[in-house]
Amino acid sequence: IKDIAERFGARIKRRIDKISPMQATRMGAAIRHTITKLEQESAATKILFLFSDGRPQDREYSRPGAQQEYAVHDTHMALLEAKQKGITPFCLTVDPSGHDYLQAMCGDVGYEVLDEIERLPERLPMLYRALAFSNP
């Protein structure tokens, strides 16, 4: 939707307006795409925030009936790949049942269940500071 160096403007807003749900949330693929983008940056600290409103779903990428399990596992693997490449991932969700799957999905990657989306503007800078200044 927006590359790192791209300026936010009307063109980006139009791209955002075109986003629509499509039966699957392939978090693992999106994380890997972001890793590729972040690897090209020369920043000393690289943080990948994963914002979510619910459990990942990878329909048609695993056997029927195992989509949720596969999606959680694939997302976990992608988060580990980010860590292995020196990127600090952090998951933030507004899903009240997030604790049910985030432990398995994130492992030792930090995560938080935000009880109200309205708290995001106040919480995000705090998380960023904690992550940015805790890295070597």
VENTA-V138459 format. One record per helix or strand of 3 or more residues. SS is the DSSP state (h for helix, s for strand). FROM is the first residue (numbers start at 1). LEN is the number of residues. If there is no record, write none. Layout:
SS	FROM	LEN
SS	FROM	LEN
//
This chain:
h	10	8
h	27	13
s	47	6
h	67	18
s	88	6
h	99	8
s	110	4
h	117	16
//
